[in-house]
Amino acid sequence: MSSTRFRPSRRLRPVAAALALMVAVAGCSSTGGRRAEEARAQAAAAGGSAVTTPRWKVAMVTHAGPGDAFWDSVRKGAEQAAAKDNITFLYSNDAQTQNQVQLVQAAIDQKVDGLLVTLAKGDAMADVLGKAKAAGIPVITINSGQEYSRKFGALTHIGQDETAAGQAAGAELAARGRRNVLCVIHEQGNVGQEQRCSGAQAGSGLAGGAFQVLYVDGVNMPDARAAVLAKLQADPAIDTVLTLSGPMAATGLQAVQDSHRGIELDTFDLGPQVVAGLKSGGVGFAVDQQPYLQGYEGVDLLWLHRSNLDMLGGGKPVATGPQILTKDNADALAEYVARGTR
């Protein structure tokens, strides 16, 4: 997918407007959302992007599965940064690791000027990212695989430390007085999901059978719902279900309702049903990693590195989370989720 092609103007006024816009959008990386959308519209009105650098090509390859709105936010952020930075943006995704490897190789074969990659199952990506490095393609990892990023030669990692995010969730569980937690992993072998659950257990202080992990198939939501319900029916001590994504939260809520018990559901990540649940009280809290920022900052940092050899983080990951969101945030979140930036 490409952003609108840049057509440089020969008239002074559009050029001046574009230069002025550079100042106006300088803060977009931190505020995102509406300001980024407005910047994109203003840039188009001025005759193209907000910069005068060459039209570089950046590819993003993720492990996203079908139908997960989380990745729509990542992609939207990336597309809006690409519009500002005069970047042709290419997006591809596949939940199967070997297929993701092939998509990265295809981006290398296209001789892209920068590459954004997720590392949900990091070791499998080592060889192909080595090829990207050998080809002189700068790589930034986003979202998952922080522990692999530097080892594989990436410039930096943008996302949240999943263990720290889990610990934040655990501390919130403890503060809310939750005593018996079921943590639902919907993608077996995903290191980040394992870290979320183990971090949540550590942060909550719950030991033994008071903190359990259930593995379900996140591709088959009816089966996942049935598995969660069966566990709730088998163990009457469970008072909390902790899910690890917006879509799985919606499925978990259905299972909780089916159980006819006063069980709280808490989750990682957002989505329309999560925000509705926060407003109604059906969801206690959500741990947000700000996916829009991951996409926006990923593209913007590759542009900054290419145009000015800039890089954030000082050799450490660039954190976009965790952020604990509750009913107090629900009204504002509803607007942002509806426009696809949260």
Legacy VTK file of the C-alpha trace (Angstrom):
# vtk DataFile Version 3.0
C-alpha trace
ASCII
DATASET POLYDATA
POINTS 342 float
0.000 0.000 0.000
1.375 3.421 -0.900
0.620 6.846 0.400
-0.408 9.632 -1.988
2.433 10.329 -4.441
4.377 13.524 -3.802
4.048 16.148 -6.550
6.401 19.051 -5.782
4.939 22.453 -6.487
6.756 25.264 -8.255
4.785 27.945 -6.495
6.125 29.535 -3.348
2.941 29.403 -1.250
2.505 25.598 -1.159
6.200 25.185 -0.367
5.940 27.690 2.498
2.833 25.928 3.757
4.619 22.581 3.689
7.592 24.017 5.583
5.287 25.514 8.176
3.599 22.157 8.504
6.908 20.556 9.500
6.820 22.620 12.669
3.143 21.881 13.259
3.581 18.100 13.061
6.819 17.901 15.033
4.825 16.846 18.092
2.641 14.290 16.317
4.752 11.383 17.516
3.799 12.140 21.098
0.195 13.186 20.618
-0.819 11.103 17.564
-4.451 10.644 16.638
-6.332 13.710 15.507
-3.262 15.951 15.122
-1.632 13.388 12.855
-4.790 13.125 10.760
-5.000 16.909 10.501
-1.328 17.078 9.539
-1.904 14.553 6.789
-4.813 16.549 5.382
-2.831 19.799 5.531
0.135 18.182 3.837
-2.082 16.959 1.014
-3.534 20.451 0.613
-0.013 21.871 0.432
0.841 19.616 -2.489
2.175 16.423 -0.894
4.167 15.456 2.185
5.572 17.748 4.847
9.206 17.061 3.909
11.523 17.414 0.913
13.466 14.168 1.280
13.450 11.569 -1.540
10.590 9.121 -1.780
11.877 6.146 0.174
10.144 2.797 0.539
9.435 1.209 3.930
7.923 -2.250 4.482
6.190 -3.487 7.616
5.775 -7.239 8.117
3.796 -8.414 11.150
2.537 -11.659 12.659
-1.044 -10.330 12.670
-3.841 -12.795 12.159
-7.088 -12.010 10.343
-9.675 -9.716 11.899
-7.642 -8.238 14.773
-8.375 -4.490 14.964
-5.225 -3.991 17.067
-3.166 -4.184 13.903
-5.431 -1.722 12.113
-4.252 0.874 14.639
-0.592 -0.059 14.091
-1.053 0.222 10.354
-2.945 3.498 10.565
-0.158 5.079 12.579
2.410 3.879 10.064
0.407 5.165 7.109
-0.030 8.601 8.638
3.688 8.899 9.384
4.432 7.735 5.832
2.192 10.463 4.406
4.036 13.088 6.435
7.495 11.728 5.588
7.058 11.176 1.824
7.345 7.403 2.283
5.878 4.663 0.135
4.541 2.271 2.746
4.132 -1.471 2.120
2.265 -3.645 4.607
1.994 -7.427 4.798
1.184 -9.899 7.540
0.804 -13.584 8.306
0.217 -15.362 11.599
2.258 -18.353 10.404
5.904 -17.738 11.220
7.349 -19.340 8.085
5.046 -17.255 5.911
6.138 -14.117 7.767
9.755 -15.053 7.016
8.880 -15.274 3.320
7.194 -11.867 3.439
10.334 -10.338 4.959
12.399 -11.940 2.214
10.046 -10.470 -0.389
10.590 -7.005 1.108
14.360 -7.520 0.940
14.031 -8.577 -2.704
12.155 -5.327 -3.402
15.176 -3.427 -2.055
13.168 -1.437 0.470
14.870 1.449 2.242
13.717 0.360 5.697
12.009 -2.577 7.374
9.672 -2.844 10.369
9.191 -6.364 11.756
7.446 -8.058 14.673
9.203 -10.952 16.393
6.498 -12.961 18.141
8.567 -16.106 17.575
11.929 -14.458 17.339
14.416 -17.283 16.687
12.699 -18.189 13.427
13.415 -14.691 12.076
17.173 -14.719 12.720
18.355 -15.835 9.276
16.132 -13.561 7.205
16.950 -10.515 9.330
20.607 -11.361 8.860
19.960 -11.114 5.121
18.355 -7.702 5.600
21.419 -6.524 7.504
23.726 -7.889 4.809
21.695 -5.983 2.216
22.189 -2.753 4.161
18.505 -2.390 5.019
17.918 -0.692 8.402
15.541 -2.678 10.610
13.405 -1.590 13.545
11.430 -4.194 15.479
8.029 -3.287 16.862
5.449 -4.730 19.246
6.971 -8.105 20.091
10.415 -9.649 20.410
12.201 -6.964 22.398
14.678 -9.533 23.713
15.685 -10.506 20.163
15.843 -7.047 18.624
19.408 -6.030 19.394
20.749 -9.559 18.881
19.344 -9.548 15.345
20.914 -6.176 14.499
17.842 -3.932 14.707
18.353 -0.217 15.307
15.889 -0.271 18.200
12.654 -1.829 19.409
9.374 0.067 19.787
6.719 -1.367 22.079
6.299 -2.416 25.656
8.337 -4.744 27.823
5.859 -7.598 28.163
7.166 -8.765 31.517
6.870 -5.230 32.898
3.386 -4.964 31.398
2.431 -8.226 33.071
3.794 -6.986 36.379
1.743 -3.784 36.037
-1.357 -5.909 35.412
-0.525 -8.053 38.434
-0.129 -5.022 40.674
-3.525 -3.770 39.512
-5.067 -7.184 40.181
-3.664 -7.093 43.706
-4.915 -3.537 44.262
-8.393 -4.651 43.197
-8.343 -7.555 45.639
-8.463 -10.340 43.051
-7.687 -13.693 44.664
-7.878 -16.377 41.993
-6.894 -15.540 38.413
-7.164 -17.432 35.132
-4.740 -16.057 32.513
-5.747 -17.056 28.967
-2.978 -17.530 26.376
-4.460 -17.656 22.891
-1.298 -18.255 20.840
0.869 -21.063 22.151
4.580 -20.390 21.618
4.152 -16.604 21.610
6.901 -15.473 23.976
5.231 -12.127 24.707
2.018 -13.790 25.887
3.931 -16.115 28.192
5.739 -13.078 29.619
2.471 -11.263 30.232
1.032 -14.124 32.262
4.227 -14.824 34.220
4.667 -11.106 34.891
1.062 -10.820 36.059
1.531 -13.697 38.471
4.707 -12.113 39.876
3.075 -8.704 40.176
-0.048 -10.055 41.850
1.820 -12.077 44.456
-0.520 -15.024 43.842
1.058 -18.463 44.079
0.202 -22.021 43.152
-3.365 -22.737 42.132
-4.451 -19.154 42.793
-2.957 -18.164 39.427
-3.621 -20.520 36.524
-2.803 -20.403 32.823
-5.203 -21.720 30.185
-4.130 -22.275 26.565
-6.800 -21.816 23.893
-6.869 -21.515 20.120
-7.216 -17.802 19.352
-8.043 -18.534 15.723
-11.166 -20.497 16.702
-13.120 -18.174 18.986
-16.110 -20.500 19.578
-13.736 -23.205 20.818
-11.865 -20.649 22.929
-15.122 -19.485 24.494
-16.099 -23.060 25.290
-12.678 -23.792 26.812
-12.805 -20.748 29.094
-16.375 -21.546 30.152
-15.474 -25.168 30.890
-12.618 -24.012 33.123
-14.867 -21.559 34.980
-17.459 -24.272 35.551
-14.822 -26.709 36.784
-13.199 -24.293 39.242
-15.622 -22.200 41.319
-12.739 -20.421 43.077
-11.780 -18.387 39.978
-12.847 -14.764 40.434
-10.931 -13.143 37.552
-10.212 -13.885 33.894
-7.199 -12.107 32.383
-7.088 -12.088 28.589
-4.237 -10.907 26.384
-5.931 -9.135 23.473
-9.025 -7.133 22.584
-10.700 -9.884 20.524
-9.978 -12.473 23.204
-11.431 -10.114 25.818
-14.703 -10.066 23.876
-14.699 -13.872 23.791
-13.794 -14.049 27.469
-16.669 -11.736 28.348
-19.071 -14.084 26.582
-17.721 -17.030 28.583
-18.016 -15.085 31.843
-21.625 -14.198 31.021
-22.337 -17.830 30.153
-21.023 -18.883 33.567
-23.595 -16.726 35.409
-21.013 -15.893 38.055
-19.692 -12.587 39.352
-16.318 -12.945 37.677
-14.290 -9.878 36.676
-12.623 -9.783 33.291
-9.433 -7.770 32.797
-7.365 -7.615 29.652
-4.402 -6.424 27.701
-5.083 -4.162 24.689
-8.167 -2.304 23.586
-11.061 -2.642 21.179
-14.679 -1.448 20.923
-15.984 -4.225 23.191
-13.247 -3.596 25.749
-14.106 0.107 25.928
-17.821 -0.724 26.214
-16.943 -3.162 28.982
-14.918 -0.521 30.824
-17.896 1.841 30.661
-20.380 -0.784 31.878
-18.117 -2.296 34.501
-17.904 -5.675 32.786
-14.169 -5.071 32.231
-12.213 -3.971 35.278
-9.136 -2.577 33.546
-7.130 -2.780 30.331
-3.357 -2.652 29.868
-2.687 -0.598 26.753
0.535 -0.527 24.727
-0.601 2.212 22.285
-0.353 0.350 18.942
-0.904 3.528 16.902
2.344 4.901 18.312
4.218 1.710 17.436
3.345 2.109 13.761
3.765 5.886 13.670
7.087 5.970 15.505
8.416 3.007 13.541
8.055 4.727 10.180
9.053 8.119 11.543
12.216 6.768 13.161
13.298 5.022 9.963
12.803 8.332 8.116
14.741 10.239 10.794
17.553 7.695 10.669
17.726 7.784 6.885
17.529 11.570 6.612
19.504 12.632 9.702
21.038 9.500 11.317
18.766 10.019 14.337
17.660 7.267 16.692
15.710 7.198 19.947
16.271 5.007 22.979
19.999 5.328 23.541
20.440 1.636 22.794
17.394 0.676 24.840
13.832 -0.063 23.652
11.435 2.819 23.057
8.500 2.173 25.392
4.904 2.816 24.292
3.397 1.105 27.329
2.156 -0.197 29.663
-0.692 2.160 30.506
-3.470 1.034 32.862
-6.895 2.217 31.666
-10.113 2.006 33.665
-13.708 3.193 33.646
-12.423 6.723 34.297
-10.866 6.750 30.798
-13.711 5.063 28.947
-15.538 8.083 27.514
-12.424 9.582 25.909
-11.228 6.167 24.736
-14.499 5.501 22.915
-13.819 8.419 20.569
-10.215 7.412 19.910
-11.026 3.727 19.360
-13.800 4.696 16.934
-11.355 6.644 14.777
-8.811 3.825 14.887
-5.996 5.479 16.799
-6.346 3.568 20.112
LINES 1 343
342 0 1 2 3 4 5 6 7 8 9 10 11 12 13 14 15 16 17 18 19 20 21 22 23 24 25 26 27 28 29 30 31 32 33 34 35 36 37 38 39 40 41 42 43 44 45 46 47 48 49 50 51 52 53 54 55 56 57 58 59 60 61 62 63 64 65 66 67 68 69 70 71 72 73 74 75 76 77 78 79 80 81 82 83 84 85 86 87 88 89 90 91 92 93 94 95 96 97 98 99 100 101 102 103 104 105 106 107 108 109 110 111 112 113 114 115 116 117 118 119 120 121 122 123 124 125 126 127 128 129 130 131 132 133 134 135 136 137 138 139 140 141 142 143 144 145 146 147 148 149 150 151 152 153 154 155 156 157 158 159 160 161 162 163 164 165 166 167 168 169 170 171 172 173 174 175 176 177 178 179 180 181 182 183 184 185 186 187 188 189 190 191 192 193 194 195 196 197 198 199 200 201 202 203 204 205 206 207 208 209 210 211 212 213 214 215 216 217 218 219 220 221 222 223 224 225 226 227 228 229 230 231 232 233 234 235 236 237 238 239 240 241 242 243 244 245 246 247 248 249 250 251 252 253 254 255 256 257 258 259 260 261 262 263 264 265 266 267 268 269 270 271 272 273 274 275 276 277 278 279 280 281 282 283 284 285 286 287 288 289 290 291 292 293 294 295 296 297 298 299 300 301 302 303 304 305 306 307 308 309 310 311 312 313 314 315 316 317 318 319 320 321 322 323 324 325 326 327 328 329 330 331 332 333 334 335 336 337 338 339 340 341
